[in-house]
Amino acid sequence: MISEDLERTIRTALSSAGIAQAEHVAASIMRAIRAEFEGESIYIDRQCSARVAERNRIIARAIADNASIDRLASRFGVTARLIRMIRAQYRQGRITP
């Protein structure tokens, strides 16, 4: 909905400025905007995934050192259930410390 309003606004501005094929140009601008936002979203997702993976490796290292599940949960601000899940993944070899 916002993108439709934005595209309409861009198209109107281009038409008012006397730009030929304003509708086509507005559609091209919107494609570029969408691509930029999608790329940014992917970049943010990758950053978050990298941070989560690093946190899980740190937790796996602590589990390997027999750290307390409750202490780890408190330290990282997550649930003990998540720590147990990470421990299971570590034991399966899916996470390497």
Gaussian input, Z-matrix of N, CA and C with variables (Angstrom, degrees):
# hf/3-21g

backbone

0 1
 N
 C     1     B1
 C     2     B2     1     A1
 N     3     B3     2     A2     1     D1
 C     4     B4     3     A3     2     D2
 C     5     B5     4     A4     3     D3
 N     6     B6     5     A5     4     D4
 C     7     B7     6     A6     5     D5
 C     8     B8     7     A7     6     D6
 N     9     B9     8     A8     7     D7
 C    10    B10     9     A9     8     D8
 C    11    B11    10    A10     9     D9
 N    12    B12    11    A11    10    D10
 C    13    B13    12    A12    11    D11
 C    14    B14    13    A13    12    D12
 N    15    B15    14    A14    13    D13
 C    16    B16    15    A15    14    D14
 C    17    B17    16    A16    15    D15
 N    18    B18    17    A17    16    D16
 C    19    B19    18    A18    17    D17
 C    20    B20    19    A19    18    D18
 N    21    B21    20    A20    19    D19
 C    22    B22    21    A21    20    D20
 C    23    B23    22    A22    21    D21
 N    24    B24    23    A23    22    D22
 C    25    B25    24    A24    23    D23
 C    26    B26    25    A25    24    D24
 N    27    B27    26    A26    25    D25
 C    28    B28    27    A27    26    D26
 C    29    B29    28    A28    27    D27
 N    30    B30    29    A29    28    D28
 C    31    B31    30    A30    29    D29
 C    32    B32    31    A31    30    D30
 N    33    B33    32    A32    31    D31
 C    34    B34    33    A33    32    D32
 C    35    B35    34    A34    33    D33
 N    36    B36    35    A35    34    D34
 C    37    B37    36    A36    35    D35
 C    38    B38    37    A37    36    D36
 N    39    B39    38    A38    37    D37
 C    40    B40    39    A39    38    D38
 C    41    B41    40    A40    39    D39
 N    42    B42    41    A41    40    D40
 C    43    B43    42    A42    41    D41
 C    44    B44    43    A43    42    D42
 N    45    B45    44    A44    43    D43
 C    46    B46    45    A45    44    D44
 C    47    B47    46    A46    45    D45
 N    48    B48    47    A47    46    D46
 C    49    B49    48    A48    47    D47
 C    50    B50    49    A49    48    D48
 N    51    B51    50    A50    49    D49
 C    52    B52    51    A51    50    D50
 C    53    B53    52    A52    51    D51
 N    54    B54    53    A53    52    D52
 C    55    B55    54    A54    53    D53
 C    56    B56    55    A55    54    D54
 N    57    B57    56    A56    55    D55
 C    58    B58    57    A57    56    D56
 C    59    B59    58    A58    57    D57
 N    60    B60    59    A59    58    D58
 C    61    B61    60    A60    59    D59
 C    62    B62    61    A61    60    D60
 N    63    B63    62    A62    61    D61
 C    64    B64    63    A63    62    D62
 C    65    B65    64    A64    63    D63
 N    66    B66    65    A65    64    D64
 C    67    B67    66    A66    65    D65
 C    68    B68    67    A67    66    D66
 N    69    B69    68    A68    67    D67
 C    70    B70    69    A69    68    D68
 C    71    B71    70    A70    69    D69
 N    72    B72    71    A71    70    D70
 C    73    B73    72    A72    71    D71
 C    74    B74    73    A73    72    D72
 N    75    B75    74    A74    73    D73
 C    76    B76    75    A75    74    D74
 C    77    B77    76    A76    75    D75
 N    78    B78    77    A77    76    D76
 C    79    B79    78    A78    77    D77
 C    80    B80    79    A79    78    D78
 N    81    B81    80    A80    79    D79
 C    82    B82    81    A81    80    D80
 C    83    B83    82    A82    81    D81
 N    84    B84    83    A83    82    D82
 C    85    B85    84    A84    83    D83
 C    86    B86    85    A85    84    D84
 N    87    B87    86    A86    85    D85
 C    88    B88    87    A87    86    D86
 C    89    B89    88    A88    87    D87
 N    90    B90    89    A89    88    D88
 C    91    B91    90    A90    89    D89
 C    92    B92    91    A91    90    D90
 N    93    B93    92    A92    91    D91
 C    94    B94    93    A93    92    D92
 C    95    B95    94    A94    93    D93
 N    96    B96    95    A95    94    D94
 C    97    B97    96    A96    95    D95
 C    98    B98    97    A97    96    D96
 N    99    B99    98    A98    97    D97
 C   100   B100    99    A99    98    D98
 C   101   B101   100   A100    99    D99
 N   102   B102   101   A101   100   D100
 C   103   B103   102   A102   101   D101
 C   104   B104   103   A103   102   D102
 N   105   B105   104   A104   103   D103
 C   106   B106   105   A105   104   D104
 C   107   B107   106   A106   105   D105
 N   108   B108   107   A107   106   D106
 C   109   B109   108   A108   107   D107
 C   110   B110   109   A109   108   D108
 N   111   B111   110   A110   109   D109
 C   112   B112   111   A111   110   D110
 C   113   B113   112   A112   111   D111
 N   114   B114   113   A113   112   D112
 C   115   B115   114   A114   113   D113
 C   116   B116   115   A115   114   D114
 N   117   B117   116   A116   115   D115
 C   118   B118   117   A117   116   D116
 C   119   B119   118   A118   117   D117
 N   120   B120   119   A119   118   D118
 C   121   B121   120   A120   119   D119
 C   122   B122   121   A121   120   D120
 N   123   B123   122   A122   121   D121
 C   124   B124   123   A123   122   D122
 C   125   B125   124   A124   123   D123
 N   126   B126   125   A125   124   D124
 C   127   B127   126   A126   125   D125
 C   128   B128   127   A127   126   D126
 N   129   B129   128   A128   127   D127
 C   130   B130   129   A129   128   D128
 C   131   B131   130   A130   129   D129
 N   132   B132   131   A131   130   D130
 C   133   B133   132   A132   131   D131
 C   134   B134   133   A133   132   D132
 N   135   B135   134   A134   133   D133
 C   136   B136   135   A135   134   D134
 C   137   B137   136   A136   135   D135
 N   138   B138   137   A137   136   D136
 C   139   B139   138   A138   137   D137
 C   140   B140   139   A139   138   D138
 N   141   B141   140   A140   139   D139
 C   142   B142   141   A141   140   D140
 C   143   B143   142   A142   141   D141
 N   144   B144   143   A143   142   D142
 C   145   B145   144   A144   143   D143
 C   146   B146   145   A145   144   D144
 N   147   B147   146   A146   145   D145
 C   148   B148   147   A147   146   D146
 C   149   B149   148   A148   147   D147
 N   150   B150   149   A149   148   D148
 C   151   B151   150   A150   149   D149
 C   152   B152   151   A151   150   D150
 N   153   B153   152   A152   151   D151
 C   154   B154   153   A153   152   D152
 C   155   B155   154   A154   153   D153
 N   156   B156   155   A155   154   D154
 C   157   B157   156   A156   155   D155
 C   158   B158   157   A157   156   D156
 N   159   B159   158   A158   157   D157
 C   160   B160   159   A159   158   D158
 C   161   B161   160   A160   159   D159
 N   162   B162   161   A161   160   D160
 C   163   B163   162   A162   161   D161
 C   164   B164   163   A163   162   D162
 N   165   B165   164   A164   163   D163
 C   166   B166   165   A165   164   D164
 C   167   B167   166   A166   165   D165
 N   168   B168   167   A167   166   D166
 C   169   B169   168   A168   167   D167
 C   170   B170   169   A169   168   D168
 N   171   B171   170   A170   169   D169
 C   172   B172   171   A171   170   D170
 C   173   B173   172   A172   171   D171
 N   174   B174   173   A173   172   D172
 C   175   B175   174   A174   173   D173
 C   176   B176   175   A175   174   D174
 N   177   B177   176   A176   175   D175
 C   178   B178   177   A177   176   D176
 C   179   B179   178   A178   177   D177
 N   180   B180   179   A179   178   D178
 C   181   B181   180   A180   179   D179
 C   182   B182   181   A181   180   D180
 N   183   B183   182   A182   181   D181
 C   184   B184   183   A183   182   D182
 C   185   B185   184   A184   183   D183
 N   186   B186   185   A185   184   D184
 C   187   B187   186   A186   185   D185
 C   188   B188   187   A187   186   D186
 N   189   B189   188   A188   187   D187
 C   190   B190   189   A189   188   D188
 C   191   B191   190   A190   189   D189
 N   192   B192   191   A191   190   D190
 C   193   B193   192   A192   191   D191
 C   194   B194   193   A193   192   D192
 N   195   B195   194   A194   193   D193
 C   196   B196   195   A195   194   D194
 C   197   B197   196   A196   195   D195
 N   198   B198   197   A197   196   D196
 C   199   B199   198   A198   197   D197
 C   200   B200   199   A199   198   D198
 N   201   B201   200   A200   199   D199
 C   202   B202   201   A201   200   D200
 C   203   B203   202   A202   201   D201
 N   204   B204   203   A203   202   D202
 C   205   B205   204   A204   203   D203
 C   206   B206   205   A205   204   D204
 N   207   B207   206   A206   205   D205
 C   208   B208   207   A207   206   D206
 C   209   B209   208   A208   207   D207
 N   210   B210   209   A209   208   D208
 C   211   B211   210   A210   209   D209
 C   212   B212   211   A211   210   D210
 N   213   B213   212   A212   211   D211
 C   214   B214   213   A213   212   D212
 C   215   B215   214   A214   213   D213
 N   216   B216   215   A215   214   D214
 C   217   B217   216   A216   215   D215
 C   218   B218   217   A217   216   D216
 N   219   B219   218   A218   217   D217
 C   220   B220   219   A219   218   D218
 C   221   B221   220   A220   219   D219
 N   222   B222   221   A221   220   D220
 C   223   B223   222   A222   221   D221
 C   224   B224   223   A223   222   D222
 N   225   B225   224   A224   223   D223
 C   226   B226   225   A225   224   D224
 C   227   B227   226   A226   225   D225
 N   228   B228   227   A227   226   D226
 C   229   B229   228   A228   227   D227
 C   230   B230   229   A229   228   D228
 N   231   B231   230   A230   229   D229
 C   232   B232   231   A231   230   D230
 C   233   B233   232   A232   231   D231
 N   234   B234   233   A233   232   D232
 C   235   B235   234   A234   233   D233
 C   236   B236   235   A235   234   D234
 N   237   B237   236   A236   235   D235
 C   238   B238   237   A237   236   D236
 C   239   B239   238   A238   237   D237
 N   240   B240   239   A239   238   D238
 C   241   B241   240   A240   239   D239
 C   242   B242   241   A241   240   D240
 N   243   B243   242   A242   241   D241
 C   244   B244   243   A243   242   D242
 C   245   B245   244   A244   243   D243
 N   246   B246   245   A245   244   D244
 C   247   B247   246   A246   245   D245
 C   248   B248   247   A247   246   D246
 N   249   B249   248   A248   247   D247
 C   250   B250   249   A249   248   D248
 C   251   B251   250   A250   249   D249
 N   252   B252   251   A251   250   D250
 C   253   B253   252   A252   251   D251
 C   254   B254   253   A253   252   D252
 N   255   B255   254   A254   253   D253
 C   256   B256   255   A255   254   D254
 C   257   B257   256   A256   255   D255
 N   258   B258   257   A257   256   D256
 C   259   B259   258   A258   257   D257
 C   260   B260   259   A259   258   D258
 N   261   B261   260   A260   259   D259
 C   262   B262   261   A261   260   D260
 C   263   B263   262   A262   261   D261
 N   264   B264   263   A263   262   D262
 C   265   B265   264   A264   263   D263
 C   266   B266   265   A265   264   D264
 N   267   B267   266   A266   265   D265
 C   268   B268   267   A267   266   D266
 C   269   B269   268   A268   267   D267
 N   270   B270   269   A269   268   D268
 C   271   B271   270   A270   269   D269
 C   272   B272   271   A271   270   D270
 N   273   B273   272   A272   271   D271
 C   274   B274   273   A273   272   D272
 C   275   B275   274   A274   273   D273
 N   276   B276   275   A275   274   D274
 C   277   B277   276   A276   275   D275
 C   278   B278   277   A277   276   D276
 N   279   B279   278   A278   277   D277
 C   280   B280   279   A279   278   D278
 C   281   B281   280   A280   279   D279
 N   282   B282   281   A281   280   D280
 C   283   B283   282   A282   281   D281
 C   284   B284   283   A283   282   D282
 N   285   B285   284   A284   283   D283
 C   286   B286   285   A285   284   D284
 C   287   B287   286   A286   285   D285
 N   288   B288   287   A287   286   D286
 C   289   B289   288   A288   287   D287
 C   290   B290   289   A289   288   D288

   B1=1.4434
   B2=1.5315
   B3=1.3096
   B4=1.4599
   B5=1.5150
   B6=1.3401
   B7=1.4619
   B8=1.5234
   B9=1.3423
   B10=1.4703
   B11=1.5235
   B12=1.3249
   B13=1.4685
   B14=1.5228
   B15=1.3089
   B16=1.4592
   B17=1.5244
   B18=1.3393
   B19=1.4642
   B20=1.5315
   B21=1.3165
   B22=1.4672
   B23=1.5285
   B24=1.3310
   B25=1.4655
   B26=1.5234
   B27=1.3311
   B28=1.4711
   B29=1.5213
   B30=1.3258
   B31=1.4657
   B32=1.5262
   B33=1.3339
   B34=1.4668
   B35=1.5230
   B36=1.3358
   B37=1.4664
   B38=1.5235
   B39=1.3257
   B40=1.4643
   B41=1.5238
   B42=1.3250
   B43=1.4702
   B44=1.5169
   B45=1.3314
   B46=1.4654
   B47=1.5215
   B48=1.3277
   B49=1.4639
   B50=1.5270
   B51=1.3272
   B52=1.4605
   B53=1.5156
   B54=1.3147
   B55=1.4679
   B56=1.5277
   B57=1.3408
   B58=1.4647
   B59=1.5291
   B60=1.3051
   B61=1.4661
   B62=1.5268
   B63=1.3096
   B64=1.4649
   B65=1.5260
   B66=1.3288
   B67=1.4592
   B68=1.5358
   B69=1.3292
   B70=1.4664
   B71=1.5351
   B72=1.3066
   B73=1.4683
   B74=1.5310
   B75=1.3336
   B76=1.4649
   B77=1.5293
   B78=1.3254
   B79=1.4672
   B80=1.5287
   B81=1.3266
   B82=1.4678
   B83=1.5237
   B84=1.3125
   B85=1.4699
   B86=1.5301
   B87=1.3281
   B88=1.4627
   B89=1.5303
   B90=1.3256
   B91=1.4696
   B92=1.5287
   B93=1.3184
   B94=1.4689
   B95=1.5303
   B96=1.3201
   B97=1.4691
   B98=1.5248
   B99=1.3359
   B100=1.4686
   B101=1.5263
   B102=1.3185
   B103=1.4679
   B104=1.5235
   B105=1.3252
   B106=1.4628
   B107=1.5258
   B108=1.3500
   B109=1.4621
   B110=1.5142
   B111=1.3196
   B112=1.4569
   B113=1.5206
   B114=1.3135
   B115=1.4596
   B116=1.5084
   B117=1.3234
   B118=1.4649
   B119=1.5206
   B120=1.3201
   B121=1.4553
   B122=1.5220
   B123=1.3256
   B124=1.4571
   B125=1.5265
   B126=1.3339
   B127=1.4676
   B128=1.5288
   B129=1.3219
   B130=1.4666
   B131=1.5205
   B132=1.3481
   B133=1.4585
   B134=1.5205
   B135=1.3267
   B136=1.4670
   B137=1.5225
   B138=1.3314
   B139=1.4649
   B140=1.5212
   B141=1.3377
   B142=1.4643
   B143=1.5208
   B144=1.3234
   B145=1.4621
   B146=1.5215
   B147=1.3105
   B148=1.4654
   B149=1.5266
   B150=1.3296
   B151=1.4709
   B152=1.5279
   B153=1.3340
   B154=1.4660
   B155=1.5233
   B156=1.3214
   B157=1.4675
   B158=1.5259
   B159=1.3212
   B160=1.4676
   B161=1.5273
   B162=1.3253
   B163=1.4679
   B164=1.5286
   B165=1.3389
   B166=1.4599
   B167=1.5282
   B168=1.3412
   B169=1.4692
   B170=1.5330
   B171=1.3252
   B172=1.4723
   B173=1.5255
   B174=1.3304
   B175=1.4659
   B176=1.5291
   B177=1.3378
   B178=1.4690
   B179=1.5254
   B180=1.3378
   B181=1.4747
   B182=1.5303
   B183=1.3301
   B184=1.4641
   B185=1.5301
   B186=1.3271
   B187=1.4686
   B188=1.5257
   B189=1.3251
   B190=1.4675
   B191=1.5271
   B192=1.3233
   B193=1.4690
   B194=1.5287
   B195=1.3441
   B196=1.4756
   B197=1.5249
   B198=1.3077
   B199=1.4682
   B200=1.5301
   B201=1.3054
   B202=1.4582
   B203=1.5298
   B204=1.3276
   B205=1.4674
   B206=1.5261
   B207=1.3261
   B208=1.4688
   B209=1.5230
   B210=1.3283
   B211=1.4600
   B212=1.5335
   B213=1.3395
   B214=1.4676
   B215=1.5244
   B216=1.3268
   B217=1.4632
   B218=1.5238
   B219=1.3154
   B220=1.4606
   B221=1.5237
   B222=1.3256
   B223=1.4712
   B224=1.5217
   B225=1.3425
   B226=1.4592
   B227=1.5251
   B228=1.3177
   B229=1.4586
   B230=1.5209
   B231=1.3278
   B232=1.4642
   B233=1.5210
   B234=1.3224
   B235=1.4593
   B236=1.5252
   B237=1.3222
   B238=1.4656
   B239=1.5272
   B240=1.3077
   B241=1.4690
   B242=1.5326
   B243=1.3362
   B244=1.4647
   B245=1.5309
   B246=1.3209
   B247=1.4665
   B248=1.5293
   B249=1.3333
   B250=1.4663
   B251=1.5262
   B252=1.3358
   B253=1.4605
   B254=1.5369
   B255=1.3175
   B256=1.4690
   B257=1.5281
   B258=1.3452
   B259=1.4676
   B260=1.5289
   B261=1.3254
   B262=1.4690
   B263=1.5282
   B264=1.3363
   B265=1.4677
   B266=1.5266
   B267=1.3149
   B268=1.4678
   B269=1.5252
   B270=1.3198
   B271=1.4691
   B272=1.5292
   B273=1.3379
   B274=1.4691
   B275=1.5261
   B276=1.3204
   B277=1.4609
   B278=1.5175
   B279=1.3276
   B280=1.4672
   B281=1.5221
   B282=1.3277
   B283=1.4723
   B284=1.5171
   B285=1.3141
   B286=1.4642
   B287=1.5208
   B288=1.3194
   B289=1.4694
   B290=1.5135
   A1=109.93
   A2=117.35
   A3=120.11
   A4=109.68
   A5=115.86
   A6=118.84
   A7=111.11
   A8=117.30
   A9=119.87
   A10=110.50
   A11=116.35
   A12=120.54
   A13=110.68
   A14=116.58
   A15=120.80
   A16=110.69
   A17=116.03
   A18=119.39
   A19=110.41
   A20=117.05
   A21=121.28
   A22=110.32
   A23=116.82
   A24=121.18
   A25=110.75
   A26=116.32
   A27=120.38
   A28=110.07
   A29=116.41
   A30=120.94
   A31=110.81
   A32=116.90
   A33=121.17
   A34=110.79
   A35=116.49
   A36=120.35
   A37=110.66
   A38=117.22
   A39=120.58
   A40=111.00
   A41=116.38
   A42=120.28
   A43=110.72
   A44=116.28
   A45=120.89
   A46=111.37
   A47=116.22
   A48=120.50
   A49=111.84
   A50=116.15
   A51=120.16
   A52=114.17
   A53=116.94
   A54=121.12
   A55=108.92
   A56=115.90
   A57=120.42
   A58=109.27
   A59=116.32
   A60=123.83
   A61=111.56
   A62=116.02
   A63=121.95
   A64=111.85
   A65=117.13
   A66=120.09
   A67=110.55
   A68=115.59
   A69=120.42
   A70=110.63
   A71=116.50
   A72=121.19
   A73=110.00
   A74=117.23
   A75=121.04
   A76=110.48
   A77=116.84
   A78=120.43
   A79=110.54
   A80=117.09
   A81=121.06
   A82=111.21
   A83=116.10
   A84=120.69
   A85=109.85
   A86=116.61
   A87=120.13
   A88=111.24
   A89=117.44
   A90=119.98
   A91=109.99
   A92=115.97
   A93=120.25
   A94=110.88
   A95=116.35
   A96=120.63
   A97=110.09
   A98=116.62
   A99=119.94
   A100=110.88
   A101=116.53
   A102=120.29
   A103=110.57
   A104=116.19
   A105=120.17
   A106=110.73
   A107=116.41
   A108=119.53
   A109=111.25
   A110=117.86
   A111=120.27
   A112=110.03
   A113=116.71
   A114=120.30
   A115=111.55
   A116=116.22
   A117=120.97
   A118=109.79
   A119=116.23
   A120=120.73
   A121=110.45
   A122=116.32
   A123=120.51
   A124=109.58
   A125=116.59
   A126=120.96
   A127=110.46
   A128=116.47
   A129=120.67
   A130=109.93
   A131=117.18
   A132=120.62
   A133=111.08
   A134=116.86
   A135=120.08
   A136=110.65
   A137=116.83
   A138=119.88
   A139=110.32
   A140=116.42
   A141=120.65
   A142=110.28
   A143=116.76
   A144=120.82
   A145=110.81
   A146=116.68
   A147=120.42
   A148=110.59
   A149=116.92
   A150=120.09
   A151=110.87
   A152=116.34
   A153=120.14
   A154=109.99
   A155=116.99
   A156=120.40
   A157=110.58
   A158=116.77
   A159=120.30
   A160=110.49
   A161=117.11
   A162=120.74
   A163=109.84
   A164=116.60
   A165=120.22
   A166=111.50
   A167=117.19
   A168=120.07
   A169=110.82
   A170=116.13
   A171=120.11
   A172=109.88
   A173=116.01
   A174=120.26
   A175=109.94
   A176=117.09
   A177=120.64
   A178=110.61
   A179=116.54
   A180=120.38
   A181=110.29
   A182=115.49
   A183=119.97
   A184=110.43
   A185=116.54
   A186=120.18
   A187=109.51
   A188=116.01
   A189=120.10
   A190=110.59
   A191=116.39
   A192=121.51
   A193=111.83
   A194=116.04
   A195=123.04
   A196=113.91
   A197=117.49
   A198=120.80
   A199=109.54
   A200=115.73
   A201=122.08
   A202=110.62
   A203=115.63
   A204=120.58
   A205=110.04
   A206=116.30
   A207=119.53
   A208=111.76
   A209=116.30
   A210=120.09
   A211=110.78
   A212=116.53
   A213=120.12
   A214=111.01
   A215=116.09
   A216=120.11
   A217=110.25
   A218=115.73
   A219=120.23
   A220=111.32
   A221=116.50
   A222=121.04
   A223=112.19
   A224=116.84
   A225=120.30
   A226=113.16
   A227=117.52
   A228=120.56
   A229=112.82
   A230=116.42
   A231=121.38
   A232=108.11
   A233=115.91
   A234=119.63
   A235=110.69
   A236=114.96
   A237=120.32
   A238=109.61
   A239=116.52
   A240=120.91
   A241=110.61
   A242=116.88
   A243=120.21
   A244=110.20
   A245=117.02
   A246=120.38
   A247=109.66
   A248=116.93
   A249=120.02
   A250=111.03
   A251=116.54
   A252=120.49
   A253=110.15
   A254=116.46
   A255=120.63
   A256=109.64
   A257=116.44
   A258=119.98
   A259=110.60
   A260=116.76
   A261=120.65
   A262=110.49
   A263=116.84
   A264=120.19
   A265=110.56
   A266=116.96
   A267=121.35
   A268=110.22
   A269=116.28
   A270=120.19
   A271=111.86
   A272=116.53
   A273=120.87
   A274=111.61
   A275=116.20
   A276=120.29
   A277=113.89
   A278=117.22
   A279=120.50
   A280=112.07
   A281=116.84
   A282=122.42
   A283=106.65
   A284=115.92
   A285=119.29
   A286=108.90
   A287=116.22
   A288=118.75
   A289=113.07
   D1=-47.72
   D2=178.53
   D3=-62.50
   D4=-41.02
   D5=-178.53
   D6=-65.20
   D7=-35.16
   D8=177.15
   D9=-65.59
   D10=-43.75
   D11=178.10
   D12=-63.63
   D13=-42.36
   D14=179.58
   D15=-63.93
   D16=-44.43
   D17=179.46
   D18=-62.56
   D19=-41.08
   D20=178.47
   D21=-62.64
   D22=-42.60
   D23=178.94
   D24=-63.59
   D25=-43.88
   D26=178.82
   D27=-62.83
   D28=-45.52
   D29=-179.66
   D30=-60.17
   D31=-43.60
   D32=179.37
   D33=-63.63
   D34=-43.63
   D35=179.75
   D36=-63.31
   D37=-41.18
   D38=179.36
   D39=-66.29
   D40=-42.10
   D41=178.33
   D42=-62.99
   D43=-43.80
   D44=179.96
   D45=-63.29
   D46=-31.15
   D47=179.55
   D48=-82.48
   D49=-3.11
   D50=177.84
   D51=81.43
   D52=20.81
   D53=179.18
   D54=-75.50
   D55=128.69
   D56=178.39
   D57=-69.55
   D58=147.19
   D59=179.31
   D60=54.49
   D61=47.63
   D62=-176.71
   D63=-56.23
   D64=-37.82
   D65=-178.15
   D66=-64.95
   D67=-43.69
   D68=179.51
   D69=-65.53
   D70=-43.64
   D71=-179.97
   D72=-64.44
   D73=-42.22
   D74=179.22
   D75=-62.28
   D76=-40.94
   D77=178.48
   D78=-63.68
   D79=-39.85
   D80=178.16
   D81=-64.60
   D82=-42.03
   D83=178.32
   D84=-62.21
   D85=-43.05
   D86=-179.66
   D87=-65.00
   D88=-38.70
   D89=177.09
   D90=-61.26
   D91=-41.97
   D92=178.98
   D93=-64.45
   D94=-42.08
   D95=179.26
   D96=-63.31
   D97=-46.54
   D98=179.83
   D99=-61.43
   D100=-43.61
   D101=179.70
   D102=-61.03
   D103=-40.58
   D104=179.85
   D105=-63.47
   D106=-45.33
   D107=-179.60
   D108=-67.29
   D109=-40.18
   D110=179.00
   D111=-64.60
   D112=-41.26
   D113=177.16
   D114=-62.44
   D115=-41.93
   D116=178.44
   D117=-63.49
   D118=-41.78
   D119=179.66
   D120=-61.84
   D121=-43.22
   D122=178.77
   D123=-63.03
   D124=-42.15
   D125=179.79
   D126=-61.56
   D127=-45.40
   D128=179.31
   D129=-63.37
   D130=-43.30
   D131=178.37
   D132=-59.79
   D133=-40.97
   D134=179.63
   D135=-65.44
   D136=-40.22
   D137=178.57
   D138=-62.84
   D139=-45.41
   D140=179.88
   D141=-63.14
   D142=-43.36
   D143=179.49
   D144=-61.72
   D145=-40.37
   D146=179.37
   D147=-64.96
   D148=-40.79
   D149=179.22
   D150=-66.46
   D151=-41.92
   D152=179.11
   D153=-64.77
   D154=-42.82
   D155=179.02
   D156=-61.59
   D157=-42.06
   D158=178.73
   D159=-64.72
   D160=-42.78
   D161=177.63
   D162=-59.90
   D163=-43.46
   D164=-179.42
   D165=-64.52
   D166=-36.94
   D167=177.00
   D168=-65.01
   D169=-40.70
   D170=178.41
   D171=-63.28
   D172=-43.59
   D173=178.58
   D174=-63.82
   D175=-42.25
   D176=179.49
   D177=-61.33
   D178=-40.44
   D179=176.88
   D180=-60.93
   D181=-43.78
   D182=-179.66
   D183=-66.01
   D184=-37.57
   D185=177.73
   D186=-64.49
   D187=-40.92
   D188=178.12
   D189=-60.44
   D190=-29.81
   D191=178.17
   D192=-90.29
   D193=13.63
   D194=177.92
   D195=62.14
   D196=37.80
   D197=177.18
   D198=-70.07
   D199=153.75
   D200=179.41
   D201=-69.30
   D202=133.45
   D203=179.50
   D204=-60.64
   D205=-45.08
   D206=-179.22
   D207=-63.83
   D208=-39.40
   D209=178.67
   D210=-65.00
   D211=-42.12
   D212=178.13
   D213=-63.76
   D214=-43.03
   D215=179.87
   D216=-60.17
   D217=-43.15
   D218=178.95
   D219=-65.89
   D220=-43.76
   D221=-177.89
   D222=-61.85
   D223=-41.53
   D224=-175.86
   D225=-96.65
   D226=-1.92
   D227=178.11
   D228=67.80
   D229=35.51
   D230=178.72
   D231=-124.36
   D232=174.79
   D233=-179.44
   D234=-83.28
   D235=156.34
   D236=175.94
   D237=-62.52
   D238=-31.50
   D239=178.05
   D240=-60.75
   D241=-42.58
   D242=178.15
   D243=-64.44
   D244=-39.55
   D245=178.32
   D246=-62.03
   D247=-42.10
   D248=178.12
   D249=-63.18
   D250=-38.56
   D251=178.46
   D252=-64.30
   D253=-43.61
   D254=177.97
   D255=-63.46
   D256=-39.88
   D257=178.15
   D258=-60.83
   D259=-42.50
   D260=178.82
   D261=-63.13
   D262=-43.06
   D263=178.68
   D264=-64.70
   D265=-37.96
   D266=177.71
   D267=-63.20
   D268=-45.67
   D269=-178.93
   D270=-66.17
   D271=-27.98
   D272=177.28
   D273=-81.86
   D274=-6.65
   D275=179.77
   D276=84.09
   D277=11.39
   D278=-179.59
   D279=-81.89
   D280=-18.59
   D281=175.52
   D282=-125.31
   D283=129.57
   D284=176.64
   D285=-110.84
   D286=131.08
   D287=-178.53
   D288=-70.38

